[in-house]
Amino acid sequence: QDFSNLTIRDVMHVGARTVHPDQLAVDAVAIMEEFRINQMLVVDENGVLVGALHIHDLTRAKVI
C-alpha cells in the first residue's frame, strides 16, 4: 500500500471521547482509564471544539 497518499480521513478515529469544560477533572481521568486513552477533546454544550485535554495536563495539575 502507498502510504504517501493517505489522507487524515483514511487514518482518523471517528469515535473520539469528549468532555465538557465544566466537568470535573476526575471525570476525565475515569474516562481515560475506562477506555485506555490518554487524550480527549473538550467540547462546549453545542458540541463545538474548544480544546484538547492530554493526560499530561492532568498530571501537571496534580489530578493524577
PQR file with spaces between the fields and no chain letter, atoms N, CA, C, O and H, PARSE charges and radii, in Angstrom:
ATOM       1  N    GLN     1       0.841   -1.186    0.000 -0.4000 1.5000
ATOM       2  CA   GLN     1       0.000    0.000    0.000 -0.0000 2.0000
ATOM       3  C    GLN     1       0.881    1.243    0.000  0.5500 1.7000
ATOM       4  O    GLN     1       1.909    1.291    0.676 -0.5500 1.4000
ATOM       5  N    ASP     2       0.466    2.244   -0.764 -0.4000 1.5000
ATOM       6  CA   ASP     2       1.211    3.501   -0.848 -0.0000 2.0000
ATOM       7  C    ASP     2       0.732    4.438    0.264  0.5500 1.7000
ATOM       8  O    ASP     2      -0.309    5.083    0.138 -0.5500 1.4000
ATOM       9  H    ASP     2      -0.369    2.206   -1.313  0.4000 1.0000
ATOM      10  N    PHE     3       1.496    4.505    1.341 -0.4000 1.5000
ATOM      11  CA   PHE     3       1.113    5.313    2.493 -0.0000 2.0000
ATOM      12  C    PHE     3       1.314    6.803    2.264  0.5500 1.7000
ATOM      13  O    PHE     3       0.790    7.614    3.028 -0.5500 1.4000
ATOM      14  H    PHE     3       2.342    3.981    1.443  0.4000 1.0000
ATOM      15  N    SER     4       2.051    7.179    1.243 -0.4000 1.5000
ATOM      16  CA   SER     4       2.306    8.596    0.999 -0.0000 2.0000
ATOM      17  C    SER     4       1.065    9.330    0.504  0.5500 1.7000
ATOM      18  O    SER     4       1.057   10.561    0.472 -0.5500 1.4000
ATOM      19  H    SER     4       2.477    6.520    0.622  0.4000 1.0000
ATOM      20  N    ASN     5       0.025    8.609    0.120 -0.4000 1.5000
ATOM      21  CA   ASN     5      -1.195    9.250   -0.370 -0.0000 2.0000
ATOM      22  C    ASN     5      -2.363    9.158    0.607  0.5500 1.7000
ATOM      23  O    ASN     5      -3.485    9.536    0.268 -0.5500 1.4000
ATOM      24  H    ASN     5       0.032    7.609    0.146  0.4000 1.0000
ATOM      25  N    LEU     6      -2.110    8.658    1.818 -0.4000 1.5000
ATOM      26  CA   LEU     6      -3.176    8.563    2.806 -0.0000 2.0000
ATOM      27  C    LEU     6      -3.584    9.954    3.276  0.5500 1.7000
ATOM      28  O    LEU     6      -2.735   10.815    3.504 -0.5500 1.4000
ATOM      29  H    LEU     6      -1.199    8.351    2.093  0.4000 1.0000
ATOM      30  N    THR     7      -4.871   10.163    3.416 -0.4000 1.5000
ATOM      31  CA   THR     7      -5.371   11.417    3.967 -0.0000 2.0000
ATOM      32  C    THR     7      -5.693   11.218    5.444  0.5500 1.7000
ATOM      33  O    THR     7      -5.723   10.089    5.935 -0.5500 1.4000
ATOM      34  H    THR     7      -5.561    9.463    3.231  0.4000 1.0000
ATOM      35  N    ILE     8      -5.927   12.301    6.135 -0.4000 1.5000
ATOM      36  CA   ILE     8      -6.326   12.219    7.539 -0.0000 2.0000
ATOM      37  C    ILE     8      -7.614   11.403    7.662  0.5500 1.7000
ATOM      38  O    ILE     8      -7.753   10.611    8.594 -0.5500 1.4000
ATOM      39  H    ILE     8      -5.902   13.218    5.736  0.4000 1.0000
ATOM      40  N    ARG     9      -8.546   11.582    6.742 -0.4000 1.5000
ATOM      41  CA   ARG     9      -9.801   10.826    6.754 -0.0000 2.0000
ATOM      42  C    ARG     9      -9.541    9.321    6.744  0.5500 1.7000
ATOM      43  O    ARG     9     -10.290    8.550    7.344 -0.5500 1.4000
ATOM      44  H    ARG     9      -8.433   12.225    5.984  0.4000 1.0000
ATOM      45  N    ASP    10      -8.477    8.912    6.060 -0.4000 1.5000
ATOM      46  CA   ASP    10      -8.138    7.490    5.964 -0.0000 2.0000
ATOM      47  C    ASP    10      -7.641    6.908    7.285  0.5500 1.7000
ATOM      48  O    ASP    10      -7.759    5.704    7.509 -0.5500 1.4000
ATOM      49  H    ASP    10      -7.868    9.538    5.573  0.4000 1.0000
ATOM      50  N    VAL    11      -7.093    7.735    8.153 -0.4000 1.5000
ATOM      51  CA   VAL    11      -6.450    7.216    9.362 -0.0000 2.0000
ATOM      52  C    VAL    11      -7.064    7.716   10.667  0.5500 1.7000
ATOM      53  O    VAL    11      -6.707    7.224   11.737 -0.5500 1.4000
ATOM      54  H    VAL    11      -6.997    8.714    7.971  0.4000 1.0000
ATOM      55  N    MET    12      -7.973    8.678   10.600 -0.4000 1.5000
ATOM      56  CA   MET    12      -8.519    9.259   11.832 -0.0000 2.0000
ATOM      57  C    MET    12      -9.492    8.307   12.521  0.5500 1.7000
ATOM      58  O    MET    12     -10.041    7.392   11.907 -0.5500 1.4000
ATOM      59  H    MET    12      -8.263    9.078    9.731  0.4000 1.0000
ATOM      60  N    HIS    13      -9.685    8.549   13.800 -0.4000 1.5000
ATOM      61  CA   HIS    13     -10.649    7.806   14.609 -0.0000 2.0000
ATOM      62  C    HIS    13     -11.900    8.669   14.723  0.5500 1.7000
ATOM      63  O    HIS    13     -11.806    9.825   15.136 -0.5500 1.4000
ATOM      64  H    HIS    13      -9.239    9.292   14.299  0.4000 1.0000
ATOM      65  N    VAL    14     -13.046    8.146   14.374 -0.4000 1.5000
ATOM      66  CA   VAL    14     -14.265    8.951   14.367 -0.0000 2.0000
ATOM      67  C    VAL    14     -15.060    8.882   15.673  0.5500 1.7000
ATOM      68  O    VAL    14     -16.017    9.637   15.846 -0.5500 1.4000
ATOM      69  H    VAL    14     -13.122    7.207   14.038  0.4000 1.0000
ATOM      70  N    GLY    15     -14.691    8.013   16.569 -0.4000 1.5000
ATOM      71  CA   GLY    15     -15.434    7.877   17.822 -0.0000 2.0000
ATOM      72  C    GLY    15     -14.728    8.509   18.996  0.5500 1.7000
ATOM      73  O    GLY    15     -14.671    7.910   20.071 -0.5500 1.4000
ATOM      74  H    GLY    15     -13.913    7.399   16.428  0.4000 1.0000
ATOM      75  N    ALA    16     -14.190    9.699   18.826 -0.4000 1.5000
ATOM      76  CA   ALA    16     -13.404   10.340   19.881 -0.0000 2.0000
ATOM      77  C    ALA    16     -14.247   10.591   21.129  0.5500 1.7000
ATOM      78  O    ALA    16     -15.404   11.002   21.037 -0.5500 1.4000
ATOM      79  H    ALA    16     -14.236   10.185   17.953  0.4000 1.0000
ATOM      80  N    ARG    17     -13.666   10.343   22.271 -0.4000 1.5000
ATOM      81  CA   ARG    17     -14.318   10.627   23.548 -0.0000 2.0000
ATOM      82  C    ARG    17     -14.179   12.119   23.822  0.5500 1.7000
ATOM      83  O    ARG    17     -13.154   12.728   23.516 -0.5500 1.4000
ATOM      84  H    ARG    17     -12.727   10.008   22.345  0.4000 1.0000
ATOM      85  N    THR    18     -15.227   12.697   24.403 -0.4000 1.5000
ATOM      86  CA   THR    18     -15.208   14.129   24.684 -0.0000 2.0000
ATOM      87  C    THR    18     -15.595   14.396   26.129  0.5500 1.7000
ATOM      88  O    THR    18     -16.237   13.576   26.786 -0.5500 1.4000
ATOM      89  H    THR    18     -16.060   12.202   24.651  0.4000 1.0000
ATOM      90  N    VAL    19     -15.187   15.559   26.601 -0.4000 1.5000
ATOM      91  CA   VAL    19     -15.598   16.077   27.901 -0.0000 2.0000
ATOM      92  C    VAL    19     -16.011   17.530   27.700  0.5500 1.7000
ATOM      93  O    VAL    19     -15.685   18.155   26.691 -0.5500 1.4000
ATOM      94  H    VAL    19     -14.666   16.225   26.067  0.4000 1.0000
ATOM      95  N    HIS    20     -16.736   18.050   28.685 -0.4000 1.5000
ATOM      96  CA   HIS    20     -17.165   19.443   28.653 -0.0000 2.0000
ATOM      97  C    HIS    20     -16.276   20.258   29.593  0.5500 1.7000
ATOM      98  O    HIS    20     -15.765   19.720   30.575 -0.5500 1.4000
ATOM      99  H    HIS    20     -17.000   17.542   29.505  0.4000 1.0000
ATOM     100  N    PRO    21     -16.086   21.533   29.309 -0.5600 1.5000
ATOM     101  CA   PRO    21     -15.195   22.359   30.134  0.2800 2.0000
ATOM     102  C    PRO    21     -15.580   22.406   31.607  0.5500 1.7000
ATOM     103  O    PRO    21     -14.711   22.588   32.459 -0.5500 1.4000
ATOM     104  N    ASP    22     -16.861   22.247   31.926 -0.4000 1.5000
ATOM     105  CA   ASP    22     -17.310   22.337   33.314 -0.0000 2.0000
ATOM     106  C    ASP    22     -17.300   21.007   34.059  0.5500 1.7000
ATOM     107  O    ASP    22     -17.617   20.967   35.248 -0.5500 1.4000
ATOM     108  H    ASP    22     -17.567   22.099   31.234  0.4000 1.0000
ATOM     109  N    GLN    23     -16.942   19.923   33.383 -0.4000 1.5000
ATOM     110  CA   GLN    23     -16.852   18.627   34.058 -0.0000 2.0000
ATOM     111  C    GLN    23     -15.662   18.613   35.005  0.5500 1.7000
ATOM     112  O    GLN    23     -14.702   19.362   34.825 -0.5500 1.4000
ATOM     113  H    GLN    23     -16.685   19.956   32.418  0.4000 1.0000
ATOM     114  N    LEU    24     -15.736   17.772   35.993 -0.4000 1.5000
ATOM     115  CA   LEU    24     -14.625   17.621   36.927 -0.0000 2.0000
ATOM     116  C    LEU    24     -13.461   16.906   36.255  0.5500 1.7000
ATOM     117  O    LEU    24     -13.654   16.024   35.418 -0.5500 1.4000
ATOM     118  H    LEU    24     -16.517   17.164   36.139  0.4000 1.0000
ATOM     119  N    ALA    25     -12.264   17.295   36.631 -0.4000 1.5000
ATOM     120  CA   ALA    25     -11.064   16.674   36.068 -0.0000 2.0000
ATOM     121  C    ALA    25     -11.021   15.181   36.375  0.5500 1.7000
ATOM     122  O    ALA    25     -10.546   14.392   35.558 -0.5500 1.4000
ATOM     123  H    ALA    25     -12.107   18.012   37.311  0.4000 1.0000
ATOM     124  N    VAL    26     -11.514   14.792   37.544 -0.4000 1.5000
ATOM     125  CA   VAL    26     -11.509   13.366   37.890 -0.0000 2.0000
ATOM     126  C    VAL    26     -12.423   12.560   36.971  0.5500 1.7000
ATOM     127  O    VAL    26     -12.202   11.365   36.773 -0.5500 1.4000
ATOM     128  H    VAL    26     -11.900   15.432   38.207  0.4000 1.0000
ATOM     129  N    ASP    27     -13.443   13.199   36.411 -0.4000 1.5000
ATOM     130  CA   ASP    27     -14.295   12.523   35.426 -0.0000 2.0000
ATOM     131  C    ASP    27     -13.484   12.166   34.189  0.5500 1.7000
ATOM     132  O    ASP    27     -13.617   11.071   33.644 -0.5500 1.4000
ATOM     133  H    ASP    27     -13.623   14.169   36.572  0.4000 1.0000
ATOM     134  N    ALA    28     -12.646   13.094   33.751 -0.4000 1.5000
ATOM     135  CA   ALA    28     -11.803   12.841   32.578 -0.0000 2.0000
ATOM     136  C    ALA    28     -10.834   11.699   32.859  0.5500 1.7000
ATOM     137  O    ALA    28     -10.595   10.854   31.995 -0.5500 1.4000
ATOM     138  H    ALA    28     -12.538   13.984   34.193  0.4000 1.0000
ATOM     139  N    VAL    29     -10.279   11.673   34.060 -0.4000 1.5000
ATOM     140  CA   VAL    29      -9.368   10.586   34.432 -0.0000 2.0000
ATOM     141  C    VAL    29     -10.096    9.250   34.356  0.5500 1.7000
ATOM     142  O    VAL    29      -9.558    8.281   33.819 -0.5500 1.4000
ATOM     143  H    VAL    29     -10.473   12.359   34.761  0.4000 1.0000
ATOM     144  N    ALA    30     -11.298    9.192   34.880 -0.4000 1.5000
ATOM     145  CA   ALA    30     -12.070    7.947   34.868 -0.0000 2.0000
ATOM     146  C    ALA    30     -12.355    7.484   33.441  0.5500 1.7000
ATOM     147  O    ALA    30     -12.262    6.294   33.141 -0.5500 1.4000
ATOM     148  H    ALA    30     -11.735    9.979   35.316  0.4000 1.0000
ATOM     149  N    ILE    31     -12.699    8.418   32.568 -0.4000 1.5000
ATOM     150  CA   ILE    31     -12.973    8.069   31.170 -0.0000 2.0000
ATOM     151  C    ILE    31     -11.701    7.575   30.494  0.5500 1.7000
ATOM     152  O    ILE    31     -11.724    6.587   29.760 -0.5500 1.4000
ATOM     153  H    ILE    31     -12.775    9.385   32.812  0.4000 1.0000
ATOM     154  N    MET    32     -10.593    8.267   30.743 -0.4000 1.5000
ATOM     155  CA   MET    32      -9.319    7.854   30.142 -0.0000 2.0000
ATOM     156  C    MET    32      -8.930    6.451   30.600  0.5500 1.7000
ATOM     157  O    MET    32      -8.454    5.642   29.804 -0.5500 1.4000
ATOM     158  H    MET    32     -10.575    9.070   31.339  0.4000 1.0000
ATOM     159  N    GLU    33      -9.134    6.169   31.880 -0.4000 1.5000
ATOM     160  CA   GLU    33      -8.814    4.837   32.392 -0.0000 2.0000
ATOM     161  C    GLU    33      -9.738    3.784   31.791  0.5500 1.7000
ATOM     162  O    GLU    33      -9.284    2.716   31.380 -0.5500 1.4000
ATOM     163  H    GLU    33      -9.522    6.827   32.526  0.4000 1.0000
ATOM     164  N    GLU    34     -11.031    4.085   31.739 -0.4000 1.5000
ATOM     165  CA   GLU    34     -12.006    3.115   31.226 -0.0000 2.0000
ATOM     166  C    GLU    34     -11.736    2.737   29.769  0.5500 1.7000
ATOM     167  O    GLU    34     -11.829    1.569   29.394 -0.5500 1.4000
ATOM     168  H    GLU    34     -11.399    4.953   32.072  0.4000 1.0000
ATOM     169  N    PHE    35     -11.403    3.734   28.960 -0.4000 1.5000
ATOM     170  CA   PHE    35     -11.222    3.484   27.536 -0.0000 2.0000
ATOM     171  C    PHE    35      -9.753    3.361   27.124  0.5500 1.7000
ATOM     172  O    PHE    35      -9.431    3.239   25.942 -0.5500 1.4000
ATOM     173  H    PHE    35     -11.327    4.684   29.265  0.4000 1.0000
ATOM     174  N    ARG    36      -8.866    3.396   28.132 -0.4000 1.5000
ATOM     175  CA   ARG    36      -7.426    3.261   27.889 -0.0000 2.0000
ATOM     176  C    ARG    36      -6.934    4.239   26.823  0.5500 1.7000
ATOM     177  O    ARG    36      -6.285    3.863   25.847 -0.5500 1.4000
ATOM     178  H    ARG    36      -9.128    3.495   29.092  0.4000 1.0000
ATOM     179  N    ILE    37      -7.275    5.518   27.052 -0.4000 1.5000
ATOM     180  CA   ILE    37      -6.848    6.587   26.155 -0.0000 2.0000
ATOM     181  C    ILE    37      -6.056    7.602   26.959  0.5500 1.7000
ATOM     182  O    ILE    37      -6.126    7.606   28.188 -0.5500 1.4000
ATOM     183  H    ILE    37      -7.803    5.823   27.845  0.4000 1.0000
ATOM     184  N    ASN    38      -5.304    8.459   26.289 -0.4000 1.5000
ATOM     185  CA   ASN    38      -4.503    9.444   27.010 -0.0000 2.0000
ATOM     186  C    ASN    38      -4.802   10.874   26.598  0.5500 1.7000
ATOM     187  O    ASN    38      -4.114   11.803   27.023 -0.5500 1.4000
ATOM     188  H    ASN    38      -5.247    8.455   25.290  0.4000 1.0000
ATOM     189  N    GLN    39      -5.819   11.054   25.776 -0.4000 1.5000
ATOM     190  CA   GLN    39      -6.224   12.405   25.403 -0.0000 2.0000
ATOM     191  C    GLN    39      -7.691   12.417   25.004  0.5500 1.7000
ATOM     192  O    GLN    39      -8.249   11.410   24.569 -0.5500 1.4000
ATOM     193  H    GLN    39      -6.378   10.300   25.431  0.4000 1.0000
ATOM     194  N    MET    40      -8.296   13.583   25.165 -0.4000 1.5000
ATOM     195  CA   MET    40      -9.713   13.746   24.845 -0.0000 2.0000
ATOM     196  C    MET    40      -9.933   15.134   24.272  0.5500 1.7000
ATOM     197  O    MET    40      -9.157   16.058   24.512 -0.5500 1.4000
ATOM     198  H    MET    40      -7.842   14.401   25.518  0.4000 1.0000
ATOM     199  N    LEU    41     -11.001   15.258   23.513 -0.4000 1.5000
ATOM     200  CA   LEU    41     -11.393   16.562   23.010 -0.0000 2.0000
ATOM     201  C    LEU    41     -12.335   17.212   24.016  0.5500 1.7000
ATOM     202  O    LEU    41     -13.127   16.532   24.669 -0.5500 1.4000
ATOM     203  H    LEU    41     -11.632   14.507   23.318  0.4000 1.0000
ATOM     204  N    VAL    42     -12.242   18.533   24.135 -0.4000 1.5000
ATOM     205  CA   VAL    42     -13.121   19.288   25.020 -0.0000 2.0000
ATOM     206  C    VAL    42     -14.102   20.050   24.130  0.5500 1.7000
ATOM     207  O    VAL    42     -13.696   20.832   23.270 -0.5500 1.4000
ATOM     208  H    VAL    42     -11.598   19.085   23.605  0.4000 1.0000
ATOM     209  N    VAL    43     -15.392   19.813   24.345 -0.4000 1.5000
ATOM     210  CA   VAL    43     -16.421   20.453   23.528 -0.0000 2.0000
ATOM     211  C    VAL    43     -17.411   21.195   24.424  0.5500 1.7000
ATOM     212  O    VAL    43     -17.647   20.806   25.569 -0.5500 1.4000
ATOM     213  H    VAL    43     -15.721   19.178   25.044  0.4000 1.0000
ATOM     214  N    ASP    44     -17.988   22.275   23.878 -0.4000 1.5000
ATOM     215  CA   ASP    44     -18.981   23.027   24.643 -0.0000 2.0000
ATOM     216  C    ASP    44     -20.345   22.352   24.540  0.5500 1.7000
ATOM     217  O    ASP    44     -20.470   21.269   23.969 -0.5500 1.4000
ATOM     218  H    ASP    44     -17.796   22.591   22.949  0.4000 1.0000
ATOM     219  N    GLU    45     -21.372   23.005   25.100 -0.4000 1.5000
ATOM     220  CA   GLU    45     -22.711   22.409   25.128 -0.0000 2.0000
ATOM     221  C    GLU    45     -23.315   22.207   23.740  0.5500 1.7000
ATOM     222  O    GLU    45     -24.280   21.459   23.585 -0.5500 1.4000
ATOM     223  H    GLU    45     -21.271   23.886   25.564  0.4000 1.0000
ATOM     224  N    ASN    46     -22.746   22.874   22.729 -0.4000 1.5000
ATOM     225  CA   ASN    46     -23.212   22.707   21.351 -0.0000 2.0000
ATOM     226  C    ASN    46     -22.366   21.711   20.567  0.5500 1.7000
ATOM     227  O    ASN    46     -22.581   21.509   19.372 -0.5500 1.4000
ATOM     228  H    ASN    46     -21.962   23.481   22.855  0.4000 1.0000
ATOM     229  N    GLY    47     -21.410   21.094   21.243 -0.4000 1.5000
ATOM     230  CA   GLY    47     -20.535   20.138   20.572 -0.0000 2.0000
ATOM     231  C    GLY    47     -19.412   20.784   19.793  0.5500 1.7000
ATOM     232  O    GLY    47     -18.739   20.122   19.003 -0.5500 1.4000
ATOM     233  H    GLY    47     -21.236   21.258   22.214  0.4000 1.0000
ATOM     234  N    VAL    48     -19.203   22.083   20.009 -0.4000 1.5000
ATOM     235  CA   VAL    48     -18.139   22.806   19.315 -0.0000 2.0000
ATOM     236  C    VAL    48     -16.816   22.584   20.051  0.5500 1.7000
ATOM     237  O    VAL    48     -16.739   22.725   21.272 -0.5500 1.4000
ATOM     238  H    VAL    48     -19.750   22.621   20.651  0.4000 1.0000
ATOM     239  N    LEU    49     -15.803   22.242   19.308 -0.4000 1.5000
ATOM     240  CA   LEU    49     -14.483   22.001   19.887 -0.0000 2.0000
ATOM     241  C    LEU    49     -13.939   23.278   20.517  0.5500 1.7000
ATOM     242  O    LEU    49     -13.873   24.320   19.865 -0.5500 1.4000
ATOM     243  H    LEU    49     -15.865   22.128   18.317  0.4000 1.0000
ATOM     244  N    VAL    50     -13.550   23.192   21.793 -0.4000 1.5000
ATOM     245  CA   VAL    50     -12.967   24.344   22.480 -0.0000 2.0000
ATOM     246  C    VAL    50     -11.559   24.061   22.984  0.5500 1.7000
ATOM     247  O    VAL    50     -10.872   24.971   23.448 -0.5500 1.4000
ATOM     248  H    VAL    50     -13.604   22.346   22.323  0.4000 1.0000
ATOM     249  N    GLY    51     -11.122   22.802   22.898 -0.4000 1.5000
ATOM     250  CA   GLY    51      -9.779   22.484   23.349 -0.0000 2.0000
ATOM     251  C    GLY    51      -9.507   20.994   23.324  0.5500 1.7000
ATOM     252  O    GLY    51     -10.303   20.193   22.834 -0.5500 1.4000
ATOM     253  H    GLY    51     -11.680   22.062   22.521  0.4000 1.0000
ATOM     254  N    ALA    52      -8.361   20.660   23.869 -0.4000 1.5000
ATOM     255  CA   ALA    52      -7.946   19.266   23.963 -0.0000 2.0000
ATOM     256  C    ALA    52      -7.350   19.053   25.348  0.5500 1.7000
ATOM     257  O    ALA    52      -6.738   19.957   25.917 -0.5500 1.4000
ATOM     258  H    ALA    52      -7.715   21.311   24.267  0.4000 1.0000
ATOM     259  N    LEU    53      -7.532   17.870   25.876 -0.4000 1.5000
ATOM     260  CA   LEU    53      -7.013   17.518   27.192 -0.0000 2.0000
ATOM     261  C    LEU    53      -6.147   16.282   27.050  0.5500 1.7000
ATOM     262  O    LEU    53      -6.591   15.261   26.525 -0.5500 1.4000
ATOM     263  H    LEU    53      -8.030   17.136   25.413  0.4000 1.0000
ATOM     264  N    HIS    54      -4.915   16.374   27.516 -0.4000 1.5000
ATOM     265  CA   HIS    54      -3.984   15.250   27.474 -0.0000 2.0000
ATOM     266  C    HIS    54      -3.717   14.808   28.905  0.5500 1.7000
ATOM     267  O    HIS    54      -3.808   15.611   29.833 -0.5500 1.4000
ATOM     268  H    HIS    54      -4.554   17.203   27.942  0.4000 1.0000
ATOM     269  N    ILE    55      -3.399   13.571   29.082 -0.4000 1.5000
ATOM     270  CA   ILE    55      -3.120   13.055   30.424 -0.0000 2.0000
ATOM     271  C    ILE    55      -1.995   13.840   31.103  0.5500 1.7000
ATOM     272  O    ILE    55      -1.967   13.946   32.329 -0.5500 1.4000
ATOM     273  H    ILE    55      -3.325   12.918   28.328  0.4000 1.0000
ATOM     274  N    HIS    56      -1.076   14.384   30.317 -0.4000 1.5000
ATOM     275  CA   HIS    56      -0.007   15.209   30.888 -0.0000 2.0000
ATOM     276  C    HIS    56      -0.566   16.485   31.511  0.5500 1.7000
ATOM     277  O    HIS    56      -0.009   16.990   32.486 -0.5500 1.4000
ATOM     278  H    HIS    56      -1.099   14.297   29.321  0.4000 1.0000
ATOM     279  N    ASP    57      -1.663   17.013   30.957 -0.4000 1.5000
ATOM     280  CA   ASP    57      -2.310   18.184   31.553 -0.0000 2.0000
ATOM     281  C    ASP    57      -2.821   17.846   32.947  0.5500 1.7000
ATOM     282  O    ASP    57      -2.707   18.650   33.872 -0.5500 1.4000
ATOM     283  H    ASP    57      -2.115   16.602   30.165  0.4000 1.0000
ATOM     284  N    LEU    58      -3.381   16.662   33.088 -0.4000 1.5000
ATOM     285  CA   LEU    58      -3.898   16.224   34.382 -0.0000 2.0000
ATOM     286  C    LEU    58      -2.767   15.944   35.365  0.5500 1.7000
ATOM     287  O    LEU    58      -2.894   16.219   36.559 -0.5500 1.4000
ATOM     288  H    LEU    58      -3.473   16.009   32.337  0.4000 1.0000
ATOM     289  N    THR    59      -1.676   15.404   34.869 -0.4000 1.5000
ATOM     290  CA   THR    59      -0.506   15.159   35.717 -0.0000 2.0000
ATOM     291  C    THR    59       0.088   16.479   36.198  0.5500 1.7000
ATOM     292  O    THR    59       0.420   16.635   37.373 -0.5500 1.4000
ATOM     293  H    THR    59      -1.573   15.180   33.900  0.4000 1.0000
ATOM     294  N    ARG    60       0.215   17.411   35.283 -0.4000 1.5000
ATOM     295  CA   ARG    60       0.784   18.722   35.622 -0.0000 2.0000
ATOM     296  C    ARG    60      -0.072   19.433   36.677  0.5500 1.7000
ATOM     297  O    ARG    60       0.455   20.137   37.538 -0.5500 1.4000
ATOM     298  H    ARG    60      -0.054   17.284   34.328  0.4000 1.0000
ATOM     299  N    ALA    61      -1.392   19.246   36.604 -0.4000 1.5000
ATOM     300  CA   ALA    61      -2.301   19.865   37.568 -0.0000 2.0000
ATOM     301  C    ALA    61      -2.411   19.055   38.865  0.5500 1.7000
ATOM     302  O    ALA    61      -3.158   19.420   39.773 -0.5500 1.4000
ATOM     303  H    ALA    61      -1.821   18.674   35.904  0.4000 1.0000
ATOM     304  N    LYS    62      -1.653   17.947   38.938 -0.4000 1.5000
ATOM     305  CA   LYS    62      -1.622   17.071   40.108 -0.0000 2.0000
ATOM     306  C    LYS    62      -2.977   16.413   40.394  0.5500 1.7000
ATOM     307  O    LYS    62      -3.300   16.095   41.538 -0.5500 1.4000
ATOM     308  H    LYS    62      -1.046   17.651   38.200  0.4000 1.0000
ATOM     309  N    VAL    63      -3.758   16.218   39.326 -0.4000 1.5000
ATOM     310  CA   VAL    63      -5.019   15.491   39.462 -0.0000 2.0000
ATOM     311  C    VAL    63      -4.724   14.001   39.571  0.5500 1.7000
ATOM     312  O    VAL    63      -5.425   13.262   40.261 -0.5500 1.4000
ATOM     313  H    VAL    63      -3.495   16.477   38.397  0.4000 1.0000
ATOM     314  N    ILE    64      -3.666   13.572   38.871 -0.4000 1.5000
ATOM     315  CA   ILE    64      -3.220   12.182   38.962 -0.0000 2.0000
ATOM     316  C    ILE    64      -1.731   12.156   39.246  0.5500 1.7000
ATOM     317  O    ILE    64      -1.143   11.080   39.362 -0.5500 1.4000
ATOM     318  H    ILE    64      -3.096   14.173   38.309  0.4000 1.0000
